[in-house]
Amino acid sequence: MKQFLLVFLGGGLGSGLRFLISKTFNNTFQNFILGTFIVNILGCLLIGFILGLSLKNNFFTANQTLLLTTGFCGGFTTFSTFALEQHSFLKTGDLINFTAYTLASLVIGISAVAIGFWFSKL
C-alpha cells in the first residue's frame, strides 16, 4: 500500500507540473506543440538521471526511486498526449510537422535519457 501511495503522490505532482508547462508553452508556435515536447524531453532527462544516480551508489532508496520514476516521471511525461497531437497533424495532412515532431521527440528523448545517465556519473 505504501508503494501505491508513493506512485500516486508522484504521479499527481508530475501531472500537475505537466499541466502547467503545457498550458504555458503549447501555444508558443502555431504548428509545434512545445509544451508537450518540453515535458517529454525533460522527463527523459530526469528518468535517466534518477535511475543513473540510483544505480550508481544506491543514491535513492527503492521507494524514492519508485516515487520519482514510476510516480513523478510517469505522471509528468505523456505518450498518449504525444500520440493525440501526432494524430491531429495526420488528420490535417501536416506531414512535415508530423515527421519533424516525431523524429525530434524520439532522437532528443533517447539522447536525453543517455545524458541523464551521464550526468548521474559526474
HULIN-V486519 format. One record per pair of residues at least 12 apart in sequence whose ideal C-beta (glycine too) atoms are under 10 Angstrom apart, sorted by the first residue. I is the first residue (numbers start at 1). J is the second residue. D is the distance in Angstrom with one decimal. If there is no record, write none. Layout:
BEGIN
i/j/d
I/J/D
I/J/D
END
This chain:
BEGIN
i/j/d
2/63/7.1
2/66/9.5
3/62/8.7
3/63/6.8
3/66/5.8
3/67/8.9
3/70/8.8
3/71/9.4
4/66/9.7
4/71/9.9
5/63/10.0
5/67/9.3
5/71/9.4
6/62/10.0
6/63/5.7
6/64/8.3
6/65/9.7
6/66/5.4
6/67/4.3
6/68/9.2
6/70/8.3
6/71/5.8
6/72/9.7
7/63/10.0
7/66/6.2
7/67/7.2
7/69/9.4
7/70/5.2
7/71/4.3
7/72/9.2
7/74/7.4
7/75/8.7
8/67/9.6
8/71/7.2
8/75/9.2
9/67/6.7
9/71/6.3
9/72/8.6
9/75/9.5
10/64/9.7
10/66/7.7
10/67/4.4
10/68/6.3
10/69/8.2
10/70/7.1
10/71/2.0
10/72/3.9
10/73/7.9
10/74/7.4
10/75/6.4
10/76/8.8
11/67/9.4
11/70/8.0
11/71/4.9
11/72/7.1
11/73/9.2
11/74/5.8
11/75/3.4
11/76/8.5
12/71/8.2
12/72/9.1
12/75/6.4
13/67/9.1
13/68/9.8
13/71/7.6
13/72/5.7
13/75/6.9
13/76/8.1
14/39/9.1
14/43/7.9
14/46/9.4
14/68/9.2
14/70/10.0
14/71/6.8
14/72/4.2
14/73/6.4
14/74/6.6
14/75/3.1
14/76/3.3
14/77/7.7
14/78/9.4
15/71/10.0
15/72/9.2
15/74/9.1
15/75/4.1
15/76/7.1
15/78/8.5
16/75/8.1
16/76/9.1
17/39/8.0
17/42/9.2
17/43/9.9
17/72/8.3
17/75/8.3
17/76/5.9
18/35/8.2
18/36/8.3
18/38/9.6
18/39/5.0
18/40/9.3
18/42/9.5
18/43/8.4
18/75/7.0
18/76/5.1
18/77/7.4
18/78/6.2
18/81/8.3
19/35/9.3
19/39/9.5
19/76/10.0
20/35/9.1
20/39/9.8
21/34/9.2
21/35/5.3
21/36/8.6
21/37/10.0
21/38/5.8
21/39/5.3
21/42/8.1
21/76/8.7
22/34/8.9
22/35/3.6
22/36/5.9
22/37/9.7
22/38/8.4
22/39/6.4
22/78/8.5
22/81/7.7
23/35/7.0
24/38/9.1
25/37/8.3
25/38/5.9
25/39/8.7
26/38/9.4
26/39/9.8
26/81/9.8
26/85/9.0
29/97/9.6
30/97/9.6
31/89/8.2
31/92/9.4
31/94/6.6
31/96/8.5
31/97/4.8
31/98/10.0
31/100/9.2
31/101/8.9
32/85/9.7
32/89/9.9
32/97/6.5
32/100/7.9
32/101/6.6
32/104/9.0
33/81/8.3
33/82/8.3
33/84/9.7
33/85/4.9
33/86/9.2
33/88/8.7
33/89/9.1
33/97/9.1
33/101/7.1
33/105/9.8
35/81/9.3
35/85/10.0
36/77/9.1
36/78/6.7
36/79/9.9
36/81/5.3
36/82/5.9
36/84/9.2
36/85/6.1
36/101/9.0
36/105/8.6
37/82/8.4
37/85/9.2
37/101/7.1
37/104/7.1
37/105/6.4
37/108/8.3
37/109/9.2
39/76/6.2
39/77/6.1
39/78/6.7
39/81/8.4
39/82/9.3
40/76/8.8
40/77/5.2
40/78/7.1
40/79/7.9
40/81/8.7
40/82/6.3
40/105/6.0
40/106/9.9
40/108/8.8
40/109/5.9
40/112/8.7
41/77/9.1
41/104/8.8
41/105/7.6
41/108/5.5
41/109/5.9
41/111/8.8
41/112/5.1
41/113/9.7
42/73/9.3
42/76/7.5
42/77/8.2
42/109/9.9
42/112/7.7
42/116/9.8
43/69/9.9
43/72/8.7
43/73/5.1
43/74/8.6
43/75/9.4
43/76/4.9
43/77/3.4
43/78/8.4
43/109/8.3
43/112/8.3
43/113/9.3
43/116/9.8
44/73/8.6
44/77/7.3
44/105/9.2
44/108/7.9
44/109/4.4
44/110/7.2
44/111/8.1
44/112/3.9
44/113/4.7
44/114/9.0
44/115/8.7
44/116/7.0
45/73/9.8
45/108/9.6
45/109/8.9
45/111/9.1
45/112/4.1
45/113/7.2
45/114/9.4
45/115/6.1
45/116/4.6
45/117/9.7
45/119/8.0
46/68/7.7
46/69/8.4
46/72/7.7
46/73/5.6
46/76/7.5
46/77/8.8
46/112/8.6
46/113/9.3
46/116/6.5
47/68/8.3
47/69/5.6
47/70/9.6
47/72/9.1
47/73/4.6
47/74/8.9
47/76/9.2
47/77/8.0
47/112/8.8
47/113/6.4
47/116/6.6
47/117/9.5
48/73/9.8
48/109/10.0
48/110/9.5
48/111/9.5
48/112/6.6
48/113/3.9
48/114/6.4
48/115/6.6
48/116/2.4
48/117/4.6
48/118/8.0
48/119/7.8
48/120/7.4
49/68/9.6
49/112/9.3
49/113/8.9
49/115/8.2
49/116/3.7
49/117/7.2
49/118/8.8
49/119/5.2
49/120/5.1
49/121/9.9
50/64/8.8
50/65/6.7
50/67/9.7
50/68/4.9
50/69/5.6
50/72/8.6
50/73/7.3
50/116/7.4
50/117/9.8
50/120/7.8
51/65/7.2
51/68/9.0
51/69/6.3
51/73/9.4
51/113/8.6
51/116/7.7
51/117/7.1
51/120/7.7
52/113/9.2
52/114/9.6
52/115/9.8
52/116/6.1
52/117/3.9
52/118/7.5
52/119/7.1
52/120/2.8
52/121/6.5
52/122/9.7
53/65/8.9
53/68/9.6
53/116/9.2
53/117/9.2
53/119/8.7
53/120/4.4
53/121/9.0
54/68/8.5
54/69/8.1
54/120/8.3
55/117/8.4
55/120/7.9
55/121/9.9
56/117/9.1
56/120/5.7
56/121/6.5
57/120/9.5
59/120/8.0
77/109/8.9
79/105/9.6
82/101/8.4
82/102/8.8
82/105/6.5
82/109/9.6
85/97/9.7
85/98/9.3
85/101/7.5
85/105/9.9
86/98/6.0
86/99/9.9
86/101/6.8
86/102/6.4
86/105/8.9
89/101/6.9
89/102/8.8
END
